[in-house]
Amino acid sequence: MLDISPRVDASGASGLLSIEFHPDFARTPELFASYTRIGGTVMTARVGKFNSLDAGRTFESAEVVLLEVDMASDMHVNTDLAFGPDGMLFVTLGERSDAPMRPQVQRLDSHMGKILRINPDGSVPKDNPFVGQSGALPEIWTLGHRNIQSAAFDAQGRLWEVEHGANGGDELNLVEKGKNYGWPVVAYGEEYSGLPIPNAVTAREGFEQPVYYWDPVIAPSGMQFYTGDAFPAWKGSLFIGGMRAQSLVRLTLENDRVTGEEHLLTDRDKRVRDVRQGPDGVLYAVTDERNGELWKIAPR
């Protein structure tokens, strides 16, 4: 059992956000968790490592803090964790999406709107793209993200992410080292107020285009590439929870392009918050409610 709830601020969009096991858990019994804390009036996004595993296979609340970032607000924290095939830990961070804070997404001296890459001990890998660059935080891997909800690696070991965009601009991105994904200077859609995004265009040299975007938005959440045998026809599909869409979204991809989109479980009328593949090849999904549900999706 892992109990860190007394140290978690679970208001608004914050709380216990992501949990990942060490990729070689059998030999390195460590668990990594991202969550938010309030210290005084400032909210921090924290990545902690829990490595006190007793003989009863129980985690104690002894942590080593690997990363702590001042967010100033709980808006768009949404920190997700994913271990890459290189053993590095990737950490996503959103931004506040208000006028004074948005410019930080394009600045390399700020964590807002970034994906970070760190070693499992919290140190910075020497081959990160901005190591040694004056004024740049060395843990940054990519920039220009608005509100990342989830990150996952495909069968080729490549990192993908989904993020809440502006109204009419939710995105699926293939993440590449050192690239800039545009927000808020390159974006699809408009402000949720109905006003245009100030000074934004849909394409600009030096900025990446999304692989796919949604208009109307689906409010994507967790994501999972399907590799199991329980559903042979779904192998290789990308499953994404849809909160506003109230469905489990299945995307088919060919040559890094989305060739099909299917919405499943729409009759449930539930906001799907996360989806994961079990070791038995079936899918598990959770709903986004005060009294949420856990679904097991298996062949008939």
C-alpha positions as CSV (number, residue, x, y, z in Angstrom):
1,M,0.0,0.0,0.0
2,L,1.2,3.5,-0.7
3,D,-0.3,6.4,1.3
4,I,0.8,9.9,0.4
5,S,-2.6,11.5,0.6
6,P,-1.9,13.7,3.6
7,R,0.7,15.5,1.5
8,V,-1.4,15.8,-1.7
9,D,-3.6,18.9,-2.5
10,A,-6.6,17.5,-4.3
11,S,-8.4,20.6,-5.2
12,G,-9.5,21.7,-8.7
13,A,-7.4,20.0,-11.4
14,S,-4.7,19.0,-9.0
15,G,-4.1,15.9,-6.8
16,L,-2.4,12.6,-7.2
17,L,-1.8,12.7,-11.0
18,S,0.3,9.7,-12.2
19,I,2.0,6.6,-10.9
20,E,4.7,4.5,-12.7
21,F,6.7,1.5,-11.6
22,H,10.4,1.3,-12.3
23,P,10.8,-0.5,-15.6
24,D,13.0,-3.1,-13.9
25,F,10.7,-3.4,-10.9
26,A,11.7,-7.0,-10.0
27,R,15.3,-5.9,-9.3
28,T,14.6,-2.2,-8.5
29,P,11.3,-2.1,-6.4
30,E,10.7,1.6,-6.8
31,L,7.5,3.5,-7.5
32,F,7.3,7.0,-8.9
33,A,4.3,9.4,-8.3
34,S,3.5,12.8,-9.5
35,Y,1.2,15.0,-7.4
36,T,0.6,18.6,-6.2
37,R,1.3,20.2,-2.9
38,I,0.5,23.5,-1.4
39,G,3.4,25.2,0.4
40,G,2.2,28.6,1.8
41,T,0.3,30.2,-1.1
42,V,2.3,28.5,-3.9
43,M,1.3,25.2,-5.5
44,T,4.1,22.8,-6.6
45,A,4.1,19.9,-9.0
46,R,6.2,17.2,-7.4
47,V,7.6,13.9,-8.7
48,G,8.5,11.6,-5.8
49,K,10.2,8.2,-5.7
50,F,9.0,5.7,-3.1
51,N,11.5,2.9,-2.5
52,S,10.8,1.5,1.0
53,L,9.5,-1.9,0.1
54,D,9.2,-4.3,3.1
55,A,8.9,-8.1,3.1
56,G,5.2,-7.8,2.8
57,R,5.5,-6.0,-0.5
58,T,4.1,-2.8,1.0
59,F,5.4,0.7,0.2
60,E,6.0,2.9,3.1
61,S,5.5,6.7,2.8
62,A,9.3,7.3,2.6
63,E,10.0,9.4,-0.5
64,V,12.9,10.8,-2.4
65,V,11.8,14.0,-4.2
66,L,13.2,14.0,-7.7
67,L,11.5,17.1,-9.1
68,E,9.6,20.0,-7.6
69,V,8.2,22.8,-9.8
70,D,6.4,26.0,-8.7
71,M,3.2,26.2,-10.7
72,A,1.5,29.2,-8.9
73,S,-1.9,27.7,-9.7
74,D,-3.6,24.4,-10.0
75,M,-4.8,25.2,-13.5
76,H,-3.4,22.8,-16.1
77,V,-0.9,21.0,-13.8
78,N,-1.7,17.5,-15.2
79,T,1.7,16.0,-14.6
80,D,2.0,12.6,-16.3
81,L,4.9,10.1,-16.1
82,A,6.2,7.7,-18.6
83,F,9.4,5.6,-18.7
84,G,11.1,5.4,-22.1
85,P,12.9,2.4,-23.6
86,D,16.1,4.1,-22.7
87,G,15.2,3.9,-19.0
88,M,14.7,7.7,-18.7
89,L,11.7,9.2,-16.9
90,F,9.6,11.6,-19.0
91,V,7.5,14.2,-17.1
92,T,4.8,16.4,-18.6
93,L,3.9,19.8,-17.3
94,G,1.1,22.1,-18.4
95,E,0.6,25.9,-18.1
96,R,-1.9,28.2,-16.6
97,S,-3.3,29.5,-19.9
98,D,-3.8,33.1,-18.7
99,A,-2.3,36.1,-20.4
100,P,0.5,36.9,-18.0
101,M,1.8,33.2,-17.8
102,R,1.4,32.0,-21.4
103,P,4.7,33.5,-22.7
104,Q,6.5,31.2,-20.3
105,V,5.6,28.2,-22.4
106,Q,8.0,29.5,-25.1
107,R,10.8,30.3,-22.6
108,L,13.5,27.8,-21.8
109,D,13.9,29.2,-18.3
110,S,10.4,28.0,-17.3
111,H,9.0,24.5,-16.8
112,M,5.5,25.6,-17.9
113,G,4.2,23.8,-21.0
114,K,7.1,21.5,-21.2
115,I,8.0,17.8,-21.3
116,L,11.0,17.0,-19.1
117,R,13.4,14.1,-19.3
118,I,15.3,13.0,-16.2
119,N,17.2,10.0,-14.9
120,P,15.4,7.8,-12.3
121,D,17.6,9.3,-9.6
122,G,16.4,12.9,-10.6
123,S,19.6,13.9,-12.4
124,V,19.7,15.3,-15.9
125,P,20.8,13.1,-18.8
126,K,23.8,14.6,-20.6
127,D,22.2,14.1,-24.0
128,N,19.1,16.3,-23.3
129,P,18.7,18.9,-26.1
130,F,19.3,22.0,-24.0
131,V,22.1,20.9,-21.7
132,G,24.8,23.6,-21.7
133,Q,22.6,26.2,-23.3
134,S,22.7,29.5,-21.4
135,G,19.5,30.3,-19.6
136,A,17.8,27.0,-20.4
137,L,16.7,24.4,-17.8
138,P,18.6,21.3,-18.8
139,E,15.8,18.8,-18.0
140,I,13.6,20.2,-20.8
141,W,13.0,17.8,-23.7
142,T,10.3,19.7,-25.7
143,L,8.4,22.9,-25.3
144,G,5.3,24.6,-26.6
145,H,2.6,22.4,-25.0
146,R,-0.7,23.7,-23.5
147,N,-2.3,21.1,-21.3
148,I,-0.9,17.6,-21.7
149,Q,-3.1,14.9,-20.3
150,S,-1.1,11.8,-21.0
151,A,2.0,10.5,-22.7
152,A,2.7,6.9,-24.0
153,F,5.4,5.1,-26.0
154,D,4.4,3.1,-29.1
155,A,5.8,-0.3,-30.2
156,Q,8.7,1.5,-31.9
157,G,9.7,3.2,-28.7
158,R,8.5,6.6,-29.7
159,L,6.8,9.1,-27.4
160,W,3.3,10.4,-28.1
161,E,1.2,12.8,-26.1
162,V,-2.4,14.2,-26.1
163,E,-3.2,17.6,-24.8
164,H,-6.2,19.9,-24.3
165,G,-5.9,22.7,-26.7
166,A,-8.0,25.8,-27.2
167,N,-11.7,25.4,-28.2
168,G,-11.4,23.4,-31.4
169,G,-7.7,22.5,-30.9
170,D,-7.2,19.3,-28.8
171,E,-4.0,17.7,-30.2
172,L,-2.2,14.4,-30.7
173,N,1.5,14.9,-31.1
174,L,4.5,12.7,-31.9
175,V,7.2,14.0,-29.5
176,E,10.7,14.5,-30.8
177,K,13.8,15.7,-29.0
178,G,14.1,19.4,-28.8
179,K,11.1,20.3,-30.9
180,N,8.7,23.2,-30.3
181,Y,5.0,22.3,-30.5
182,G,3.8,25.9,-30.8
183,W,1.5,27.0,-28.0
184,P,0.5,29.8,-27.8
185,V,1.8,31.2,-31.1
186,V,0.8,28.2,-33.2
187,A,-2.6,26.7,-32.4
188,Y,-5.9,25.5,-33.9
189,G,-9.2,26.7,-32.6
190,E,-10.1,29.8,-30.5
191,E,-10.3,30.9,-26.9
192,Y,-13.2,29.3,-25.0
193,S,-14.6,32.8,-24.6
194,G,-15.1,32.8,-28.4
195,L,-12.3,35.3,-29.0
196,P,-9.4,34.6,-31.3
197,I,-6.1,33.4,-29.7
198,P,-4.0,36.6,-29.7
199,N,-1.3,36.6,-32.4
200,A,-1.7,32.9,-33.1
201,V,-1.6,31.2,-36.5
202,T,-2.1,27.6,-37.4
203,A,1.3,27.0,-39.0
204,R,4.7,28.8,-38.7
205,E,8.2,27.8,-39.7
206,G,10.2,26.2,-36.9
207,F,7.1,24.8,-35.1
208,E,5.7,21.3,-35.2
209,Q,2.2,20.5,-36.5
210,P,0.0,18.0,-34.5
211,V,-0.4,14.6,-36.0
212,Y,-4.1,15.0,-35.4
213,Y,-6.4,17.6,-33.8
214,W,-10.1,17.6,-32.8
215,D,-12.7,20.2,-33.6
216,P,-15.0,19.9,-31.8
217,V,-12.8,18.9,-28.9
218,I,-13.1,15.6,-27.1
219,A,-11.2,16.6,-23.9
220,P,-8.7,13.7,-24.2
221,S,-7.4,12.1,-21.0
222,G,-5.3,8.9,-20.6
223,M,-3.9,7.0,-23.5
224,Q,-2.7,3.5,-24.3
225,F,-1.2,1.8,-27.4
226,Y,-2.8,-1.6,-27.6
227,T,-0.4,-4.5,-28.0
228,G,-2.5,-7.4,-26.6
229,D,-4.0,-10.5,-28.1
230,A,-7.5,-10.4,-26.6
231,F,-8.6,-8.1,-29.5
232,P,-6.5,-9.0,-32.6
233,A,-8.3,-6.4,-34.8
234,W,-7.3,-3.7,-32.4
235,K,-3.6,-4.4,-32.2
236,G,-1.6,-1.2,-32.9
237,S,-4.6,1.0,-32.1
238,L,-4.3,4.0,-29.9
239,F,-6.9,4.3,-27.2
240,I,-7.7,7.7,-25.6
241,G,-10.2,8.5,-22.9
242,G,-12.7,11.2,-24.0
243,M,-14.1,13.3,-21.1
244,R,-16.1,15.8,-23.1
245,A,-16.8,13.2,-25.7
246,Q,-18.0,10.7,-23.0
247,S,-16.4,7.8,-24.8
248,L,-13.4,5.6,-25.3
249,V,-11.8,6.8,-28.5
250,R,-9.9,4.3,-30.7
251,L,-7.6,5.7,-33.4
252,T,-6.0,3.7,-36.2
253,L,-2.6,5.0,-37.4
254,E,-0.7,4.3,-40.6
255,N,2.7,5.9,-41.4
256,D,2.2,8.3,-38.4
257,R,-1.1,9.5,-39.7
258,V,-4.6,8.9,-38.2
259,T,-6.6,6.9,-40.7
260,G,-9.7,6.1,-38.5
261,E,-11.5,7.2,-35.4
262,E,-14.1,5.2,-33.5
263,H,-15.9,6.2,-30.3
264,L,-16.7,3.2,-28.0
265,L,-19.0,2.9,-24.9
266,T,-20.9,6.1,-25.8
267,D,-24.1,4.5,-24.3
268,R,-22.6,4.9,-20.8
269,D,-22.7,8.7,-20.9
270,K,-19.6,8.8,-18.7
271,R,-16.4,10.9,-18.9
272,V,-13.6,8.5,-19.5
273,R,-10.6,9.6,-17.5
274,D,-7.9,6.9,-18.1
275,V,-7.4,3.7,-20.0
276,R,-4.7,1.0,-19.5
277,Q,-4.0,-2.4,-20.9
278,G,-3.7,-5.3,-18.4
279,P,-1.2,-8.2,-18.6
280,D,-4.1,-10.4,-19.8
281,G,-4.5,-8.2,-22.9
282,V,-7.8,-6.7,-21.9
283,L,-8.4,-3.0,-21.4
284,Y,-9.3,-1.2,-18.1
285,A,-10.9,2.3,-18.0
286,V,-11.9,4.6,-15.2
287,T,-14.5,7.4,-15.3
288,D,-14.1,11.0,-14.1
289,E,-16.7,11.3,-11.4
290,R,-16.9,11.8,-7.6
291,N,-18.2,8.2,-7.5
292,G,-16.1,6.9,-10.4
293,E,-16.3,3.5,-12.0
294,L,-13.6,1.0,-13.1
295,W,-14.5,-0.8,-16.3
296,K,-13.0,-4.1,-17.7
297,I,-13.3,-4.3,-21.5
298,A,-12.9,-7.9,-22.6
299,P,-14.1,-10.0,-25.6
300,R,-17.6,-11.5,-25.2
